[in-house]
């Protein structure tokens, strides 16, 4: 994820028959590690 969208093209192969579409939300996705670019480049 990048913000509220997929970073690359997403392809959905199938839908899980035991799940309702409304039960699948962004809240289930893991949050990526957040960092400031200045903190990473500070040591360079």
mmCIF entry with sequence, helices, sheets and N, C-alpha, C, O atoms, coordinates in Angstrom:
data_MODEL
# 
_entry.id   MODEL 
# 
_entity.id                         1 
_entity.type                       polymer 
_entity.pdbx_number_of_molecules   1 
# 
_entity_poly.entity_id                      1 
_entity_poly.type                           'polypeptide(L)' 
_entity_poly.nstd_linkage                   no 
_entity_poly.nstd_monomer                   no 
_entity_poly.pdbx_seq_one_letter_code       
;(UNK)(UNK)(UNK)(UNK)(UNK)(UNK)(UNK)(UNK)(UNK)(UNK)(UNK)(UNK)(UNK)(UNK)(UNK)(UNK)
(UNK)(UNK)(UNK)(UNK)(UNK)(UNK)(UNK)(UNK)(UNK)(UNK)(UNK)(UNK)(UNK)(UNK)(UNK)(UNK)
(UNK)(UNK)(UNK)(UNK)(UNK)(UNK)(UNK)(UNK)(UNK)(UNK)(UNK)(UNK)
;
_entity_poly.pdbx_seq_one_letter_code_can   XXXXXXXXXXXXXXXXXXXXXXXXXXXXXXXXXXXXXXXXXXXX 
_entity_poly.pdbx_strand_id                 A 
# 
loop_
_entity_poly_seq.entity_id 
_entity_poly_seq.num 
_entity_poly_seq.mon_id 
_entity_poly_seq.hetero 
1 1  UNK n 
1 2  UNK n 
1 3  UNK n 
1 4  UNK n 
1 5  UNK n 
1 6  UNK n 
1 7  UNK n 
1 8  UNK n 
1 9  UNK n 
1 10 UNK n 
1 11 UNK n 
1 12 UNK n 
1 13 UNK n 
1 14 UNK n 
1 15 UNK n 
1 16 UNK n 
1 17 UNK n 
1 18 UNK n 
1 19 UNK n 
1 20 UNK n 
1 21 UNK n 
1 22 UNK n 
1 23 UNK n 
1 24 UNK n 
1 25 UNK n 
1 26 UNK n 
1 27 UNK n 
1 28 UNK n 
1 29 UNK n 
1 30 UNK n 
1 31 UNK n 
1 32 UNK n 
1 33 UNK n 
1 34 UNK n 
1 35 UNK n 
1 36 UNK n 
1 37 UNK n 
1 38 UNK n 
1 39 UNK n 
1 40 UNK n 
1 41 UNK n 
1 42 UNK n 
1 43 UNK n 
1 44 UNK n 
# 
_struct_asym.id          A 
_struct_asym.entity_id   1 
# 
loop_
_struct_conf.conf_type_id 
_struct_conf.id 
_struct_conf.pdbx_PDB_helix_id 
_struct_conf.beg_label_comp_id 
_struct_conf.beg_label_asym_id 
_struct_conf.beg_label_seq_id 
_struct_conf.pdbx_beg_PDB_ins_code 
_struct_conf.end_label_comp_id 
_struct_conf.end_label_asym_id 
_struct_conf.end_label_seq_id 
_struct_conf.pdbx_end_PDB_ins_code 
_struct_conf.beg_auth_comp_id 
_struct_conf.beg_auth_asym_id 
_struct_conf.beg_auth_seq_id 
_struct_conf.end_auth_comp_id 
_struct_conf.end_auth_asym_id 
_struct_conf.end_auth_seq_id 
_struct_conf.pdbx_PDB_helix_class 
_struct_conf.details 
_struct_conf.pdbx_PDB_helix_length 
HELX_P HELX_P1 AA1 UNK A 21 ? UNK A 23 ? UNK A 21 UNK A 23 5 ? 3 
HELX_P HELX_P2 AA2 UNK A 26 ? UNK A 28 ? UNK A 26 UNK A 28 5 ? 3 
HELX_P HELX_P3 AA3 UNK A 37 ? UNK A 41 ? UNK A 37 UNK A 41 1 ? 5 
# 
_struct_conf_type.id          HELX_P 
_struct_conf_type.criteria    ? 
_struct_conf_type.reference   ? 
# 
loop_
_atom_site.group_PDB 
_atom_site.id 
_atom_site.type_symbol 
_atom_site.label_atom_id 
_atom_site.label_alt_id 
_atom_site.label_comp_id 
_atom_site.label_asym_id 
_atom_site.label_entity_id 
_atom_site.label_seq_id 
_atom_site.pdbx_PDB_ins_code 
_atom_site.Cartn_x 
_atom_site.Cartn_y 
_atom_site.Cartn_z 
_atom_site.occupancy 
_atom_site.B_iso_or_equiv 
_atom_site.pdbx_formal_charge 
_atom_site.auth_seq_id 
_atom_site.auth_comp_id 
_atom_site.auth_asym_id 
_atom_site.auth_atom_id 
_atom_site.pdbx_PDB_model_num 
ATOM 1   N N  . UNK A 1 1  ? 0.836   -1.174  0.000   1.00 0.00 ? 1  UNK A N  1 
ATOM 2   C CA . UNK A 1 1  ? 0.000   0.000   0.000   1.00 0.00 ? 1  UNK A CA 1 
ATOM 3   C C  . UNK A 1 1  ? 0.886   1.244   0.000   1.00 0.00 ? 1  UNK A C  1 
ATOM 4   O O  . UNK A 1 1  ? 1.966   1.267   0.589   1.00 0.00 ? 1  UNK A O  1 
ATOM 5   N N  . UNK A 1 2  ? 0.404   2.243   -0.661  1.00 0.00 ? 2  UNK A N  1 
ATOM 6   C CA . UNK A 1 2  ? 1.046   3.550   -0.640  1.00 0.00 ? 2  UNK A CA 1 
ATOM 7   C C  . UNK A 1 2  ? -0.074  4.555   -0.373  1.00 0.00 ? 2  UNK A C  1 
ATOM 8   O O  . UNK A 1 2  ? -0.834  4.919   -1.270  1.00 0.00 ? 2  UNK A O  1 
ATOM 9   N N  . UNK A 1 3  ? -0.152  4.989   0.877   1.00 0.00 ? 3  UNK A N  1 
ATOM 10  C CA . UNK A 1 3  ? -1.285  5.825   1.254   1.00 0.00 ? 3  UNK A CA 1 
ATOM 11  C C  . UNK A 1 3  ? -2.536  4.974   1.295   1.00 0.00 ? 3  UNK A C  1 
ATOM 12  O O  . UNK A 1 3  ? -2.572  3.936   1.956   1.00 0.00 ? 3  UNK A O  1 
ATOM 13  N N  . UNK A 1 4  ? -3.557  5.415   0.589   1.00 0.00 ? 4  UNK A N  1 
ATOM 14  C CA . UNK A 1 4  ? -4.820  4.673   0.561   1.00 0.00 ? 4  UNK A CA 1 
ATOM 15  C C  . UNK A 1 4  ? -5.005  3.891   -0.732  1.00 0.00 ? 4  UNK A C  1 
ATOM 16  O O  . UNK A 1 4  ? -6.123  3.512   -1.080  1.00 0.00 ? 4  UNK A O  1 
ATOM 17  N N  . UNK A 1 5  ? -3.902  3.650   -1.445  1.00 0.00 ? 5  UNK A N  1 
ATOM 18  C CA . UNK A 1 5  ? -4.022  2.931   -2.712  1.00 0.00 ? 5  UNK A CA 1 
ATOM 19  C C  . UNK A 1 5  ? -2.933  1.863   -2.803  1.00 0.00 ? 5  UNK A C  1 
ATOM 20  O O  . UNK A 1 5  ? -1.964  1.870   -2.043  1.00 0.00 ? 5  UNK A O  1 
ATOM 21  N N  . UNK A 1 6  ? -3.119  0.950   -3.750  1.00 0.00 ? 6  UNK A N  1 
ATOM 22  C CA . UNK A 1 6  ? -2.114  -0.070  -3.986  1.00 0.00 ? 6  UNK A CA 1 
ATOM 23  C C  . UNK A 1 6  ? -0.930  0.553   -4.714  1.00 0.00 ? 6  UNK A C  1 
ATOM 24  O O  . UNK A 1 6  ? -1.118  1.353   -5.630  1.00 0.00 ? 6  UNK A O  1 
ATOM 25  N N  . UNK A 1 7  ? 0.264   0.201   -4.321  1.00 0.00 ? 7  UNK A N  1 
ATOM 26  C CA . UNK A 1 7  ? 1.459   0.772   -4.931  1.00 0.00 ? 7  UNK A CA 1 
ATOM 27  C C  . UNK A 1 7  ? 1.650   0.259   -6.360  1.00 0.00 ? 7  UNK A C  1 
ATOM 28  O O  . UNK A 1 7  ? 2.049   1.015   -7.246  1.00 0.00 ? 7  UNK A O  1 
ATOM 29  N N  . UNK A 1 8  ? 1.368   -1.011  -6.579  1.00 0.00 ? 8  UNK A N  1 
ATOM 30  C CA . UNK A 1 8  ? 1.482   -1.609  -7.897  1.00 0.00 ? 8  UNK A CA 1 
ATOM 31  C C  . UNK A 1 8  ? 0.118   -2.134  -8.305  1.00 0.00 ? 8  UNK A C  1 
ATOM 32  O O  . UNK A 1 8  ? -0.811  -2.181  -7.498  1.00 0.00 ? 8  UNK A O  1 
ATOM 33  N N  . UNK A 1 9  ? 0.010   -2.520  -9.548  1.00 0.00 ? 9  UNK A N  1 
ATOM 34  C CA . UNK A 1 9  ? -1.252  -3.052  -10.051 1.00 0.00 ? 9  UNK A CA 1 
ATOM 35  C C  . UNK A 1 9  ? -1.666  -4.262  -9.220  1.00 0.00 ? 9  UNK A C  1 
ATOM 36  O O  . UNK A 1 9  ? -0.885  -5.195  -9.029  1.00 0.00 ? 9  UNK A O  1 
ATOM 37  N N  . UNK A 1 10 ? -2.889  -4.235  -8.736  1.00 0.00 ? 10 UNK A N  1 
ATOM 38  C CA . UNK A 1 10 ? -3.412  -5.343  -7.931  1.00 0.00 ? 10 UNK A CA 1 
ATOM 39  C C  . UNK A 1 10 ? -4.315  -6.211  -8.805  1.00 0.00 ? 10 UNK A C  1 
ATOM 40  O O  . UNK A 1 10 ? -5.138  -5.708  -9.570  1.00 0.00 ? 10 UNK A O  1 
ATOM 41  N N  . UNK A 1 11 ? -4.143  -7.497  -8.676  1.00 0.00 ? 11 UNK A N  1 
ATOM 42  C CA . UNK A 1 11 ? -4.988  -8.440  -9.404  1.00 0.00 ? 11 UNK A CA 1 
ATOM 43  C C  . UNK A 1 11 ? -5.641  -9.372  -8.395  1.00 0.00 ? 11 UNK A C  1 
ATOM 44  O O  . UNK A 1 11 ? -4.959  -10.048 -7.625  1.00 0.00 ? 11 UNK A O  1 
ATOM 45  N N  . UNK A 1 12 ? -6.952  -9.401  -8.405  1.00 0.00 ? 12 UNK A N  1 
ATOM 46  C CA . UNK A 1 12 ? -7.695  -10.270 -7.506  1.00 0.00 ? 12 UNK A CA 1 
ATOM 47  C C  . UNK A 1 12 ? -8.057  -11.535 -8.269  1.00 0.00 ? 12 UNK A C  1 
ATOM 48  O O  . UNK A 1 12 ? -8.751  -11.489 -9.285  1.00 0.00 ? 12 UNK A O  1 
ATOM 49  N N  . UNK A 1 13 ? -7.580  -12.658 -7.766  1.00 0.00 ? 13 UNK A N  1 
ATOM 50  C CA . UNK A 1 13 ? -7.763  -13.926 -8.459  1.00 0.00 ? 13 UNK A CA 1 
ATOM 51  C C  . UNK A 1 13 ? -9.123  -14.528 -8.163  1.00 0.00 ? 13 UNK A C  1 
ATOM 52  O O  . UNK A 1 13 ? -9.781  -15.049 -9.064  1.00 0.00 ? 13 UNK A O  1 
ATOM 53  N N  . UNK A 1 14 ? -9.551  -14.462 -6.913  1.00 0.00 ? 14 UNK A N  1 
ATOM 54  C CA . UNK A 1 14 ? -10.828 -15.061 -6.531  1.00 0.00 ? 14 UNK A CA 1 
ATOM 55  C C  . UNK A 1 14 ? -11.357 -14.347 -5.290  1.00 0.00 ? 14 UNK A C  1 
ATOM 56  O O  . UNK A 1 14 ? -10.635 -13.609 -4.619  1.00 0.00 ? 14 UNK A O  1 
ATOM 57  N N  . UNK A 1 15 ? -12.608 -14.581 -5.011  1.00 0.00 ? 15 UNK A N  1 
ATOM 58  C CA . UNK A 1 15 ? -13.219 -14.063 -3.792  1.00 0.00 ? 15 UNK A CA 1 
ATOM 59  C C  . UNK A 1 15 ? -13.428 -15.229 -2.850  1.00 0.00 ? 15 UNK A C  1 
ATOM 60  O O  . UNK A 1 15 ? -13.804 -16.321 -3.278  1.00 0.00 ? 15 UNK A O  1 
ATOM 61  N N  . UNK A 1 16 ? -13.187 -15.003 -1.570  1.00 0.00 ? 16 UNK A N  1 
ATOM 62  C CA . UNK A 1 16 ? -13.389 -16.068 -0.591  1.00 0.00 ? 16 UNK A CA 1 
ATOM 63  C C  . UNK A 1 16 ? -14.879 -16.236 -0.340  1.00 0.00 ? 16 UNK A C  1 
ATOM 64  O O  . UNK A 1 16 ? -15.536 -15.298 0.113   1.00 0.00 ? 16 UNK A O  1 
ATOM 65  N N  . UNK A 1 17 ? -15.423 -17.406 -0.623  1.00 0.00 ? 17 UNK A N  1 
ATOM 66  C CA . UNK A 1 17 ? -16.867 -17.600 -0.494  1.00 0.00 ? 17 UNK A CA 1 
ATOM 67  C C  . UNK A 1 17 ? -17.366 -17.513 0.950   1.00 0.00 ? 17 UNK A C  1 
ATOM 68  O O  . UNK A 1 17 ? -18.546 -17.240 1.169   1.00 0.00 ? 17 UNK A O  1 
ATOM 69  N N  . UNK A 1 18 ? -16.487 -17.739 1.946   1.00 0.00 ? 18 UNK A N  1 
ATOM 70  C CA . UNK A 1 18 ? -16.941 -17.689 3.340   1.00 0.00 ? 18 UNK A CA 1 
ATOM 71  C C  . UNK A 1 18 ? -16.933 -16.271 3.908   1.00 0.00 ? 18 UNK A C  1 
ATOM 72  O O  . UNK A 1 18 ? -17.321 -16.080 5.060   1.00 0.00 ? 18 UNK A O  1 
ATOM 73  N N  . UNK A 1 19 ? -16.507 -15.280 3.141   1.00 0.00 ? 19 UNK A N  1 
ATOM 74  C CA . UNK A 1 19 ? -16.432 -13.899 3.622   1.00 0.00 ? 19 UNK A CA 1 
ATOM 75  C C  . UNK A 1 19 ? -17.434 -13.021 2.888   1.00 0.00 ? 19 UNK A C  1 
ATOM 76  O O  . UNK A 1 19 ? -17.675 -13.190 1.693   1.00 0.00 ? 19 UNK A O  1 
ATOM 77  N N  . UNK A 1 20 ? -18.011 -12.082 3.625   1.00 0.00 ? 20 UNK A N  1 
ATOM 78  C CA . UNK A 1 20 ? -18.836 -11.054 3.006   1.00 0.00 ? 20 UNK A CA 1 
ATOM 79  C C  . UNK A 1 20 ? -17.917 -9.941  2.523   1.00 0.00 ? 20 UNK A C  1 
ATOM 80  O O  . UNK A 1 20 ? -16.946 -9.625  3.210   1.00 0.00 ? 20 UNK A O  1 
ATOM 81  N N  . UNK A 1 21 ? -18.183 -9.335  1.369   1.00 0.00 ? 21 UNK A N  1 
ATOM 82  C CA . UNK A 1 21 ? -17.326 -8.254  0.881   1.00 0.00 ? 21 UNK A CA 1 
ATOM 83  C C  . UNK A 1 21 ? -17.183 -7.109  1.889   1.00 0.00 ? 21 UNK A C  1 
ATOM 84  O O  . UNK A 1 21 ? -16.121 -6.492  1.974   1.00 0.00 ? 21 UNK A O  1 
ATOM 85  N N  . UNK A 1 22 ? -18.234 -6.823  2.647   1.00 0.00 ? 22 UNK A N  1 
ATOM 86  C CA . UNK A 1 22 ? -18.204 -5.723  3.614   1.00 0.00 ? 22 UNK A CA 1 
ATOM 87  C C  . UNK A 1 22 ? -17.244 -5.993  4.772   1.00 0.00 ? 22 UNK A C  1 
ATOM 88  O O  . UNK A 1 22 ? -16.822 -5.060  5.455   1.00 0.00 ? 22 UNK A O  1 
ATOM 89  N N  . UNK A 1 23 ? -16.899 -7.259  4.996   1.00 0.00 ? 23 UNK A N  1 
ATOM 90  C CA . UNK A 1 23 ? -16.004 -7.593  6.110   1.00 0.00 ? 23 UNK A CA 1 
ATOM 91  C C  . UNK A 1 23 ? -14.531 -7.434  5.731   1.00 0.00 ? 23 UNK A C  1 
ATOM 92  O O  . UNK A 1 23 ? -13.664 -7.560  6.596   1.00 0.00 ? 23 UNK A O  1 
ATOM 93  N N  . UNK A 1 24 ? -14.232 -7.165  4.485   1.00 0.00 ? 24 UNK A N  1 
ATOM 94  C CA . UNK A 1 24 ? -12.853 -6.995  4.027   1.00 0.00 ? 24 UNK A CA 1 
ATOM 95  C C  . UNK A 1 24 ? -12.552 -5.505  3.899   1.00 0.00 ? 24 UNK A C  1 
ATOM 96  O O  . UNK A 1 24 ? -13.079 -4.823  3.021   1.00 0.00 ? 24 UNK A O  1 
ATOM 97  N N  . UNK A 1 25 ? -11.699 -5.016  4.787   1.00 0.00 ? 25 UNK A N  1 
ATOM 98  C CA . UNK A 1 25 ? -11.413 -3.584  4.815   1.00 0.00 ? 25 UNK A CA 1 
ATOM 99  C C  . UNK A 1 25 ? -9.900  -3.333  4.829   1.00 0.00 ? 25 UNK A C  1 
ATOM 100 O O  . UNK A 1 25 ? -9.108  -4.262  4.993   1.00 0.00 ? 25 UNK A O  1 
ATOM 101 N N  . UNK A 1 26 ? -9.518  -2.078  4.656   1.00 0.00 ? 26 UNK A N  1 
ATOM 102 C CA . UNK A 1 26 ? -8.108  -1.691  4.725   1.00 0.00 ? 26 UNK A CA 1 
ATOM 103 C C  . UNK A 1 26 ? -7.547  -1.892  6.127   1.00 0.00 ? 26 UNK A C  1 
ATOM 104 O O  . UNK A 1 26 ? -6.334  -2.029  6.286   1.00 0.00 ? 26 UNK A O  1 
ATOM 105 N N  . UNK A 1 27 ? -8.384  -1.912  7.126   1.00 0.00 ? 27 UNK A N  1 
ATOM 106 C CA . UNK A 1 27 ? -7.927  -2.086  8.503   1.00 0.00 ? 27 UNK A CA 1 
ATOM 107 C C  . UNK A 1 27 ? -7.220  -3.436  8.699   1.00 0.00 ? 27 UNK A C  1 
ATOM 108 O O  . UNK A 1 27 ? -6.446  -3.589  9.643   1.00 0.00 ? 27 UNK A O  1 
ATOM 109 N N  . UNK A 1 28 ? -7.472  -4.397  7.835   1.00 0.00 ? 28 UNK A N  1 
ATOM 110 C CA . UNK A 1 28 ? -6.853  -5.714  7.948   1.00 0.00 ? 28 UNK A CA 1 
ATOM 111 C C  . UNK A 1 28 ? -5.421  -5.731  7.431   1.00 0.00 ? 28 UNK A C  1 
ATOM 112 O O  . UNK A 1 28 ? -4.665  -6.648  7.753   1.00 0.00 ? 28 UNK A O  1 
ATOM 113 N N  . UNK A 1 29 ? -5.039  -4.754  6.651   1.00 0.00 ? 29 UNK A N  1 
ATOM 114 C CA . UNK A 1 29 ? -3.702  -4.744  6.067   1.00 0.00 ? 29 UNK A CA 1 
ATOM 115 C C  . UNK A 1 29 ? -2.674  -4.284  7.080   1.00 0.00 ? 29 UNK A C  1 
ATOM 116 O O  . UNK A 1 29 ? -2.956  -3.441  7.932   1.00 0.00 ? 29 UNK A O  1 
ATOM 117 N N  . UNK A 1 30 ? -1.472  -4.847  6.980   1.00 0.00 ? 30 UNK A N  1 
ATOM 118 C CA . UNK A 1 30 ? -0.387  -4.431  7.854   1.00 0.00 ? 30 UNK A CA 1 
ATOM 119 C C  . UNK A 1 30 ? 0.092   -3.049  7.421   1.00 0.00 ? 30 UNK A C  1 
ATOM 120 O O  . UNK A 1 30 ? 0.156   -2.746  6.230   1.00 0.00 ? 30 UNK A O  1 
ATOM 121 N N  . UNK A 1 31 ? 0.426   -2.220  8.403   1.00 0.00 ? 31 UNK A N  1 
ATOM 122 C CA . UNK A 1 31 ? 0.951   -0.886  8.088   1.00 0.00 ? 31 UNK A CA 1 
ATOM 123 C C  . UNK A 1 31 ? 2.431   -1.012  7.779   1.00 0.00 ? 31 UNK A C  1 
ATOM 124 O O  . UNK A 1 31 ? 3.158   -1.674  8.520   1.00 0.00 ? 31 UNK A O  1 
ATOM 125 N N  . UNK A 1 32 ? 2.897   -0.388  6.695   1.00 0.00 ? 32 UNK A N  1 
ATOM 126 C CA . UNK A 1 32 ? 4.324   -0.446  6.391   1.00 0.00 ? 32 UNK A CA 1 
ATOM 127 C C  . UNK A 1 32 ? 5.121   0.356   7.405   1.00 0.00 ? 32 UNK A C  1 
ATOM 128 O O  . UNK A 1 32 ? 4.582   1.224   8.091   1.00 0.00 ? 32 UNK A O  1 
ATOM 129 N N  . UNK A 1 33 ? 6.403   0.058   7.490   1.00 0.00 ? 33 UNK A N  1 
ATOM 130 C CA . UNK A 1 33 ? 7.282   0.791   8.393   1.00 0.00 ? 33 UNK A CA 1 
ATOM 131 C C  . UNK A 1 33 ? 7.336   2.242   7.933   1.00 0.00 ? 33 UNK A C  1 
ATOM 132 O O  . UNK A 1 33 ? 7.526   2.523   6.749   1.00 0.00 ? 33 UNK A O  1 
ATOM 133 N N  . UNK A 1 34 ? 7.168   3.153   8.877   1.00 0.00 ? 34 UNK A N  1 
ATOM 134 C CA . UNK A 1 34 ? 7.161   4.574   8.559   1.00 0.00 ? 34 UNK A CA 1 
ATOM 135 C C  . UNK A 1 34 ? 8.487   5.185   9.005   1.00 0.00 ? 34 UNK A C  1 
ATOM 136 O O  . UNK A 1 34 ? 8.935   4.941   10.126  1.00 0.00 ? 34 UNK A O  1 
ATOM 137 N N  . UNK A 1 35 ? 9.110   5.968   8.148   1.00 0.00 ? 35 UNK A N  1 
ATOM 138 C CA . UNK A 1 35 ? 10.354  6.626   8.509   1.00 0.00 ? 35 UNK A CA 1 
ATOM 139 C C  . UNK A 1 35 ? 10.449  7.946   7.758   1.00 0.00 ? 35 UNK A C  1 
ATOM 140 O O  . UNK A 1 35 ? 9.806   8.149   6.728   1.00 0.00 ? 35 UNK A O  1 
ATOM 141 N N  . UNK A 1 36 ? 11.250  8.812   8.290   1.00 0.00 ? 36 UNK A N  1 
ATOM 142 C CA . UNK A 1 36 ? 11.512  10.094  7.622   1.00 0.00 ? 36 UNK A CA 1 
ATOM 143 C C  . UNK A 1 36 ? 12.744  9.945   6.741   1.00 0.00 ? 36 UNK A C  1 
ATOM 144 O O  . UNK A 1 36 ? 13.748  9.380   7.176   1.00 0.00 ? 36 UNK A O  1 
ATOM 145 N N  . UNK A 1 37 ? 12.686  10.429  5.541   1.00 0.00 ? 37 UNK A N  1 
ATOM 146 C CA . UNK A 1 37 ? 13.795  10.319  4.605   1.00 0.00 ? 37 UNK A CA 1 
ATOM 147 C C  . UNK A 1 37 ? 15.040  11.020  5.157   1.00 0.00 ? 37 UNK A C  1 
ATOM 148 O O  . UNK A 1 37 ? 16.153  10.533  4.955   1.00 0.00 ? 37 UNK A O  1 
ATOM 149 N N  . UNK A 1 38 ? 14.875  12.138  5.839   1.00 0.00 ? 38 UNK A N  1 
ATOM 150 C CA . UNK A 1 38 ? 16.005  12.866  6.424   1.00 0.00 ? 38 UNK A CA 1 
ATOM 151 C C  . UNK A 1 38 ? 16.731  12.004  7.448   1.00 0.00 ? 38 UNK A C  1 
ATOM 152 O O  . UNK A 1 38 ? 17.954  12.087  7.556   1.00 0.00 ? 38 UNK A O  1 
ATOM 153 N N  . UNK A 1 39 ? 16.014  11.183  8.197   1.00 0.00 ? 39 UNK A N  1 
ATOM 154 C CA . UNK A 1 39 ? 16.651  10.300  9.175   1.00 0.00 ? 39 UNK A CA 1 
ATOM 155 C C  . UNK A 1 39 ? 17.512  9.241   8.481   1.00 0.00 ? 39 UNK A C  1 
ATOM 156 O O  . UNK A 1 39 ? 18.566  8.864   8.994   1.00 0.00 ? 39 UNK A O  1 
ATOM 157 N N  . UNK A 1 40 ? 17.070  8.767   7.329   1.00 0.00 ? 40 UNK A N  1 
ATOM 158 C CA . UNK A 1 40 ? 17.815  7.748   6.603   1.00 0.00 ? 40 UNK A CA 1 
ATOM 159 C C  . UNK A 1 40 ? 19.057  8.354   5.951   1.00 0.00 ? 40 UNK A C  1 
ATOM 160 O O  . UNK A 1 40 ? 20.123  7.739   5.956   1.00 0.00 ? 40 UNK A O  1 
ATOM 161 N N  . UNK A 1 41 ? 18.924  9.543   5.397   1.00 0.00 ? 41 UNK A N  1 
ATOM 162 C CA . UNK A 1 41 ? 20.034  10.165  4.674   1.00 0.00 ? 41 UNK A CA 1 
ATOM 163 C C  . UNK A 1 41 ? 20.972  10.941  5.571   1.00 0.00 ? 41 UNK A C  1 
ATOM 164 O O  . UNK A 1 41 ? 22.013  11.409  5.110   1.00 0.00 ? 41 UNK A O  1 
ATOM 165 N N  . UNK A 1 42 ? 20.636  11.090  6.830   1.00 0.00 ? 42 UNK A N  1 
ATOM 166 C CA . UNK A 1 42 ? 21.441  11.883  7.761   1.00 0.00 ? 42 UNK A CA 1 
ATOM 167 C C  . UNK A 1 42 ? 22.850  11.331  7.910   1.00 0.00 ? 42 UNK A C  1 
ATOM 168 O O  . UNK A 1 42 ? 23.794  12.102  8.083   1.00 0.00 ? 42 UNK A O  1 
ATOM 169 N N  . UNK A 1 43 ? 23.012  10.013  7.845   1.00 0.00 ? 43 UNK A N  1 
ATOM 170 C CA . UNK A 1 43 ? 24.315  9.398   8.031   1.00 0.00 ? 43 UNK A CA 1 
ATOM 171 C C  . UNK A 1 43 ? 25.172  9.419   6.777   1.00 0.00 ? 43 UNK A C  1 
ATOM 172 O O  . UNK A 1 43 ? 26.344  9.045   6.831   1.00 0.00 ? 43 UNK A O  1 
ATOM 173 N N  . UNK A 1 44 ? 24.621  9.845   5.658   1.00 0.00 ? 44 UNK A N  1 
ATOM 174 C CA . UNK A 1 44 ? 25.374  9.826   4.391   1.00 0.00 ? 44 UNK A CA 1 
ATOM 175 C C  . UNK A 1 44 ? 26.342  10.980  4.268   1.00 0.00 ? 44 UNK A C  1 
ATOM 176 O O  . UNK A 1 44 ? 27.041  11.095  3.261   1.00 0.00 ? 44 UNK A O  1 
# 
